Amino acid sequence: MLILNSNVDYRHLLDPIDAENLGLDAASSVERHLQHRGHHAETPLVGLPALAAATGVAAIHVKDEGQRLQLGSFKALGGAYAVIRLVLEEAEARLGHPVDMAELQSAEVRTIARTMTFACATDGNHGRSVAQGAQLVGAGATIFVHAGVSDERVAAIARFGATITRVVGNYDHSVREAARVAGEQGWTIVSDTSWPGYERIPGLVMQGYTALVREALRQMPEPPTHVFIQSGVGGIAAAVAGHLAIALGDKRPIFTVVDPARAACIFETARAGHPVTVPHGEPTVMAMLECYEPSPLAWRILSRVADAFMTIDEGDAIAVMGTLARPLDGDPAVLAGESGGVGLAGFLRAVADRDLSAALSIGPDSRIFVVNTEGATDPEKYQEIVGLSPDAVMSGGKA
Ligand SMILES: Cc1ncc(COP(=O)(O)O)c(C=O)c1O
């Protein structure tokens, strides 16, 4: 299903506050901060020429976030960045002078960081990022996880020294519980979703994601004509769409947001024209996208700069993992977790449907850009779905 955004007003793009938050200067400062993060390397941009030929488009490029900062997903860019920025701001306030990123590990700043605790709710990936950021600066972290978060994902967060709190219910319940406990304890909540009166920190998290767009624009021979990005609460889609609109202006690509049909909060929000909560049904295999309430901040941006909203089904998400694991001749394999390939699945669904292709103006000159937002962050689940271990995929099915 596809909805075209009738709100898009090309003359009046973003609110000034969002334009600044996702703009070129902000993205440069995110890239500068990355120089001080361990294991930083630009993630690869993978071309899939055989798949492009088979689907009748000029190019398909996948920004592969599977190895980002050794955390397994693009989320590594957001939560940890927000934690670091908040520690630097606190240090500036207490010390009374500007504090540069290069001073993050100074005794003065670490003493201040030790007095701070960061908390968040997570499906897995965001919590890992917040926990890593807190460990890097020497602060405390308490991460709230709902019943559906696998033990493997919890262990991957706990590895960074965070305290884990299990919450009854789903992701949206864990968001509320994290905010409640953090309020009582005087902790700083670093959420990847926003709510009325709480936008600045989710805005920083989204600002962190802009680094992947900067890298991709440098890596691509030409800017894309079409972008398909998956959404949970809408943060990554809004960050990518917002930054592309700022960076490319009139030449910005046609931007489609892709939701799981079973948790289509951004899609239904687009249909309604304002943020709506969708009913909980059966869980989706796209575990990281299982959000029933959109981020109002993300929606404010997407309502201005996204062109279309679509849903995909469970089978599409499963099939695309196999398509990326067992690529057409000549294309490299890409390790995509359950939520990683959803943008590509959206494109494959659209290109296979004459009406959808026409609505999105997909044709032989189209250059498609998608983000593999996660690698095999839950290796057991990956193997169960794909029938190959992550190692086997990366060694061409031989391991
Ligand atoms: C791998 C992966 N992809 C996509 C998303 C969706 O991001 P957002 O909730 O910002 O829309 C998430 C969110 O956790 C994720 O972990």
The ligand as an SDF file (V2000), in Angstrom:
LIG
                    3D

 16 16  0  0  0  0  0  0  0  0999 V2000
   18.0070   -1.6950   12.6470 C   0  0  0  0  0  0  0  0  0  0  0  0
   16.9930   -0.6320   12.7600 C   0  0  0  0  0  0  0  0  0  0  0  0
   16.4580   -0.1400   11.6420 N   0  0  0  0  0  0  0  0  0  0  0  0
   15.5460    0.8570   11.6850 C   0  0  0  0  0  0  0  0  0  0  0  0
   15.1210    1.3780   12.8880 C   0  0  0  0  0  0  0  0  0  0  0  0
   14.0560    2.4450   12.8850 C   0  0  0  0  0  0  0  0  0  0  0  0
   14.5250    3.6620   13.3830 O   0  0  0  0  0  0  0  0  0  0  0  0
   13.4920    4.7410   13.9140 P   0  0  0  0  0  0  0  0  0  0  0  0
   12.8530    4.1670   15.1510 O   0  0  0  0  0  0  0  0  0  0  0  0
   14.3320    5.9250   14.1730 O   0  0  0  0  0  0  0  0  0  0  0  0
   12.4760    4.9410   12.8500 O   0  0  0  0  0  0  0  0  0  0  0  0
   15.6550    0.8870   14.0850 C   0  0  0  0  0  0  0  0  0  0  0  0
   15.2070    1.4080   15.3820 C   0  0  0  0  0  0  0  0  0  0  0  0
   15.5790    0.9100   16.4300 O   0  0  0  0  0  0  0  0  0  0  0  0
   16.6410   -0.1220   14.0230 C   0  0  0  0  0  0  0  0  0  0  0  0
   17.2280   -0.6110   15.1210 O   0  0  0  0  0  0  0  0  0  0  0  0
  1  2  1  0
  2  3  1  0
  2 15  2  0
  3  4  2  0
  4  5  1  0
  5  6  1  0
  5 12  2  0
  6  7  1  0
  7  8  1  0
  8  9  2  0
  8 10  1  0
  8 11  1  0
 12 13  1  0
 12 15  1  0
 13 14  2  0
 15 16  1  0
M  END
$$$$
